[in-house]
Amino acid sequence: MQANETRAAGADSRELLTFTLGSEEYGIDILKVQEIRGYDAVTTIANSPSFIKGVINLRGIIVPIVDMRIKFNLGNITYNELTVVIILNIAKRVVGIVVDGVSDVIALSPDQVKPAPEFSSSLDMQYIMGLGTVDERMIIVVDIEKLMTSRDMDLVEAAVV
């Protein structure tokens, strides 16, 4: 059924990797995803923001790991066998994000994505592209590149040094 949804969505659709954080489901552009790995221990870096768990060595590349639950103030951080790291390739930089679990890859057509409502939230709404609907599921579509290259993440500037 999902393959039919993907084919039926057509050329205007965008493919998203969906993942969960707490009880919510999020989607990011699949083209930004390099790989998905199980959560491993990271090397912590002194004086880094709380949402940066540390770094890992990925085949000779030092990759900063961002815990999205901390970044989005979701509280109750527990790591288990479902916790994964999505390795992203953004702005010529490799970055990992920790999420509760990866769901699947979906295709959303423009008419399936509605603008996000304006309200105060722990997640800055400038990083939300909209809310996608597939069957009974509501997916928060995140502009992951805009989020990861934002000043408060301090990841791209660190790469320039």
Sequence and secondary structure as in RCSB ss.txt:
>XXXX:A:sequence
MQANETRAAGADSRELLTFTLGSEEYGIDILKVQEIRGYDAVTTIANSPSFIKGVINLRGIIVPIVDMRIKFNLG
NITYNELTVVIILNIAKRVVGIVVDGVSDVIALSPDQVKPAPEFSSSLDMQYIMGLGTVDERMIIVVDIEKLMTS
RDMDLVEAAVV
>XXXX:A:secstr
 HHHHHHHH TT EEEEEEEETTEEEEEEGGGEEEEEE    B  TT  TTEEEEEEETTEEEEEEEHHHHTT  
     TT EEEEEEETTEEEEEEESEEEEEEEE GGGEE       SS GGGEEEEEEETTEEEEEE HHHHHTS
TTT  HHHHH 
